[in-house]
Amino acid sequence: MSVRDLIPRGRVSNATPTAYRDDDRSPFLSLHREMNRLFDDVFRGFDGRLMPFASPSSLGMAWPNVEIAETDQVITVTAEIPGLDDKDVEILLHEGVLTLKGEKRSEIEDMAKRFSERSYGRFERRIPVGVEVEEDKVEAQFTNGVLRIVLPKSAKAQSQVKRIPISS
């Protein structure tokens, strides 16, 4: 037996008059191919990076995608939540953690679907704010699938900002 015999290729055997490839009839090669497909599906989205360096959003764990900006006065959180209305999203602020949660429902129940990459179900995203926020002045806007939350910092949090000079 040579090394080439160990590599599963699309060899067609001339000894049998069937139209099947050798690996279609072998349960072990079929299992091998299916396991490779499953691993490819699991690791899709890593963009060639190793697992410890992959972002949570590439793992599918951090939906919706957010952008956080901070100034001396406010923290602005922008989240992309396409396909939802403002009534489908709940925003909570508790003990310095901003929580976005909701549910994306399927518009139609079509059992004749052959393929779909759309995702449905509940989601929850927790974002630690890290500073004291004036909870009564928090504002949220939802326009065209983009949620924008403005969290004004408290006077105490604004006064704690200390600029450190850089010496050369």
N, C-alpha and C positions, 0 to 999 in steps of 0.2 A: 504494500500500500504506500502510495506517495502522499506528500503533503497536499497536493492538488485535489486528492480524493476527499480530504477533510473540509475543503472550502465549499459551502453550498452555493452553487451557481445554477443557472437555468439550463442545465444539461438535459438533453432529450435522449433517452435511451433508444438505440436502434433495435435492441433485442425485443422490445415489446411494441406492438402495433398501436398502443393507445396514444391519445393526444395530450396526456398529462405529463408535466415535468416530474422528475424524480422527487423533488422536495414537496410536491403537492401530495404525494402518496405516503410520504414518511411522516408519522406523527411527531417525531422528535424535531425534524427540521421545520415543520409547521409551527410547533410550540416555540422554537427558537425565533422564528420570524415574528410571531405574535408578541413575544416578550420584548424584542427590539422595538416594535411599534409602540408598546406601552411605555417603555422608558423614553422614547422620543416624545411622546405626548406629555409625560410628566415634566421633562426638562425643557420643553419648548418655552421660549420667553426669557431664557437666561442670557441671551445674546452672546454666547460663548464665554461668559464669565463663570468663575467657580462659585459654588453655592454660598460660601460665607460672604461673598461680595455682591451677591444678587440683591437687588432692591425688593422690598416687600411687594411693590406693585407688579414687578415682573413675575412674582410667584402667584399672583392672583389673590393675594390675601389683603390687599389694602385698597379696596374699592370703596368709595370713589377716590380718584386722584385729586390731590390737593396741592395748593400753592400757598405758602405762608410768608407774609411780608411784615416787617416790624419797623416802626419809627419810634421816636421818643414818646409820642403821645398814644399811638394805637397799634394794635396787632390786627392784620387783615388776613382772613382765611378765605380762599377761593376754591370751591370744589366743583368739578365737572360731574354732573348727574344727568346725562341725556336720557330722554324718554320718560321723565317723571314730572309730576306737577308739584307745586308747593304743598299741597295737602298730603302727598305721599312721603314727605320728609319731616323728621322731628329733630329739633336742635335742643340740646341740653347743655348747661354749664353748671358743674358741680365740683367743688373743691379743686379748682384750678385745672379741670379737664373738660374740654369741649367735646361733646359726643354728637356725631351725626348718625342718624339711623332712619331706616325706612324699608320699603319693600317695592320691588319692581315686579309687576304682574304681567303675565302674558296677555296680549290683547285678544288673541283667538286661540281656541283649542283645536288645532288642526292635526289630526292623527295621521294625515297623509304626508307629513313632512318627511323628507328623506335626509335632510342635512340642515343643521342650524348652528351658528356660532354665537347667537345671541344668548345672553345670560339673564336669568330671572331668579327672583328669590329675595330674601331679606339681606340687609347689609347693616354693618355698624362700624364706624370709624371713630376711634378715640384719639384726641390730639391734646397732649399736655401743654397748657398755656405757659406755665412757668413764672408768671407774675400775677400780682393782684389786679383784678379787673373790676371796673365799675359795672356790676351786673345789671343795674337798672337802665344803663345807657347803651347796652348792646343792641346793634341793629343788624337785620338780615334782609337781603334782597334776593329774589329768585327770578332770573330772566333768561329765557331761551336755553334752559338746561344748565345754567351756571349759577351756583349759589355763592353769594358774597356776604361774609359775616365780618362786621367791624366791631372789635372789642377795645373800647377805650381803657387805657391804663389808669389806675388810681393815682392820686397825687403822691402817695407814698412810693409807689413803684417808679414814678417819673423822677422823684428826687433821689432815688437810689442809684441812678445811672451816674457813673463816675468815669470821666475821660482820663485816660492815662497817657501822659506825654511820652513820645519815643525819642530817646537820645541816641546820637550817633558817635 
